[in-house]
Amino acid sequence: MKIYRFAVVLCLFFLSCDQKSKVEKAVEEIPVDIKVERFDKVFFETKPEDLAKVKRQYPFFFPPGNDDAVWLNKMQDPIWKEVYTEVQKKYGNFEPVREQFNALFQHVKYYFPKTKTPKVITVISEMDYNAKAIYADSLVIVALELYLGKDHKFYQFPNYLKQNFEEKQIMPDVVSSFAYRNIPPSADKTLLSQMIFEGKQLYAKDLLLPDYTDAEKMGYTPEQIKWCEENENYMWRYFLEKEMLYSPDPKLNTRFIAPAPFSKFYLELDNESPGRVGGWIGWQIVRSYMKNNNVTLPELLKTDAKEIFEKSKYKPKK
């Protein structure tokens, strides 16, 4: 009997691998050639007297109402010029990242065939960690000053933010922005709905970034992923016992969904926990739903959170 079970498991494993290889082979056949424009280079290497030319070429980066003095000051500011120098040291050759974009958008076009191949524009923005990489239909805008490496001297941010200021986080950040644009807004503001909303964009990374680890997809360290795996059952019981899942209390978003140094159970384990554990649980619910239902990725993003939960058959690992 044991030999029989082993044989069945082995067959299922090879079938799964074969199915995955079929998908990846199909993905590799999709023609994608991402074009990159280095606006950061254009801006900081332009002479002040030629600013008008840059504004005509990239009008969307120069909103009306700002005096030219704002841009001229940035062009000539020693600190921003140093930032540009550091960006050039790291990304003087952008080809390896462009190849990552090609691979990503081959996957995007496999699952979303009507998606346009976007142009990638690199910028040096204002150190806004909420807008590191933005997908906007025909454009992807990447703020390179926020991908210099978590230990870079420029970063005066808390560690839970800095740990994602790595080159390896560019693609996960782009997928998050892409997924958020493809998930319809919901009037349901319960904790469960927000958990599944986050779970959807994380599951998109499972398919669009298949070679990335769970830690890289989530923006966690390997130790933080391990903590979630070891405490999954405990966290789930906590949400159930405190009757939080269907609560619309906005404080729950701050405690369990929003970026934070740790999650707030108001227990001793808080200091050991990573932030955003609600999103991680939502991810496991969505994974269970996709395992138990024949649904495409575009269909998943549009499916109601309540339906996903009810059909997920989710059971936390003990």
Disulfide bonds with the S-S distance in Angstrom:
none
